[in-house]
Amino acid sequence: MSTERLIYLPLGGAGEIGMNAYVYGYGKPGKERLILVDLGVTFPDMDSSPGVDLIMPDIRWLKERADQLEGVFITHAHEDHIGAVAHLYRDLNVPIYARAFTANLARRKMDEAGLDSEEVKTVSAWPEVTKLGPFTVGVAPISHSIPESGGLVIDTPAGRIVHTGDFKTDPTPIVGEAFDPEMWAEIAKDGVKALVCDSTNVFSLHPGRSEVEVGPEITRLVGEAEGMVVATTFASNVARVKTLAEAGHAAGRSVVLLGRAMQRMVEAATETGVLKNFPKVVSVEAAQELPRENLMLVVTGSQGERRAASAQLARGKYRGVEVKEGDLFLFSSKTIPGNERGVIRIINQFSEKGVDVVDDSSGLYHVSGHANRPDLERMHDIIKPQMLIPMHGEHRHLRQHARLGEAKGIASTVAVNGMMMDLTGNAPKVVDYVDAGRTYLDGSVKYGALDGVVRDRIRMALNGHVVVTVILDEEDEPLGEPWCDIKGLAETGTSNAALVEVMEEDLNQFIMRAGAKTLRDDDKLEENLRRVARQSAQNEIGKKPEVTVVVSRMR
């Protein structure tokens, strides 16, 4: 008879940064009771997912076992941890547990999706715990770049797991709780089976800096500015938003928050009591009556997002406000890898307007929300786990983090999305592999990575598209010649004739030569017409386009 086991299964966030979703289970193999930690999104790009709105984890494995799932715990309110909650809730249908600030934002998402926001339960900080099946889960305050982040203390019959969530060891985070080494030492004193730990900044060799360090630098920069000042940061970094607003206030400027996400975060932080004494803000309408040199705008769009306030200001006006020569634009943020192109586009657009742009290349105006290598090692030393499982990182981050653990004699492993680990013994071991792909939100529908939609879209983007139409009569004889419509292709090729005409001639030649057997068989006819059209384009313009063949028969 099989005995119970403790499993860990990442479905997102392990081998990538974003789209976090981690399953823990305890029980007999295949019948484990489960909890899910985080349910986030990642963002599409034109190269790999053109036109897609959001990318979420593939939770089919979990959906098939929804009756084994006890609940979902959200560590904090960043989109890569909370963004898919409302989109995927119907597949899971279990309560969602989070601290007050995170719960406030999760309820807003549920409301917007027409779901029952009462399914989001507010939990208090450790040592309060929630008992679900074989699990007892506490949310222990930990510092990060968003208020009320929590590391999870997960007690199971096989031992205690500490799941850090995203964290840094900041003693003075301005908003939210400071890192508390004594509390974590107390949590670890009776032994920790596994530390499942953030790996984002494992390659940063110096100790992490505190949020409090950027305040004086930002205050000095804003104080010396002559025109209007515009600053952007992650809207969720409420401490930084407060620092920016206070710098504006100290310089005698009226502060304006621009962008829906910025206003929503400040509202949520104020409503839940994590944000106090935020400087008075003025509406964008009132701002237009004030002298430019007396204004400080705090805006969304630190990652170059096209629809956010920063990009709109770079292109022209946004809600009646316009930047001009002599104004200052500050990026109080780090550009996430993959977003460089969008950010550089905005910087150049501001430059063309004569705006002075200051970014974080000096390191003065931003500090990371993630633990650097010395801070990770400090966490290992405090928790002294039996095993270390790196998460929240690309493969190179996980591998480097596992090496740090091994060097200290901690049993460590690289567990990527879809790799089920058994944590019951003295070292983690792989017991199964699960398909852990991606789910795309595209307009109002969701589909999987293997459905071919994105692949087809990429092919059309790369190669252009041709529609070939042919009509056959009742005797399966061609009625007139085939004709083509082209999209996204050069109109003239090497023979200096119109591409459409060359293709139609080649297709007609084929149709005239085709035997009765081919003309009777739709599949064969389509296959051959597609081949001829692609070869014709290849000869003329050096590209093989995507081809759709429409065969119409008179019956």
Beta strands, then each sheet from edge to edge (+ up, - down):
strand 1: 5-12
strand 2: 14-15
strand 3: 21-27
strand 4: 33-37
strand 5: 54-57
strand 6: 69-73
strand 7: 96-98
strand 8: 120-122
strand 9: 129-132
strand 10: 135-141
strand 11: 150-156
strand 12: 159-163
strand 13: 192-198
strand 14: 229-232
strand 15: 254-258
strand 16: 295-299
strand 17: 328-331
strand 18: 356-358
strand 19: 385-391
strand 20: 393-394
strand 21: 411-412
strand 22: 419-422
strand 23: 429-433
strand 24: 438-442
strand 25: 445-448
strand 26: 465-472
strand 27: 483-487
strand 28: 546-553
sheet 1: 8+ 7+ 6+ 4+ 3- 1+ 22- 23+
sheet 2: 2+ 20+
sheet 3: 5+ 24- 25+
sheet 4: 9+ 10- 11+ 12- 13- 19- 21-
sheet 5: 15+ 16+ 14+ 17+ 18+
sheet 6: 27+ 26- 28-
end
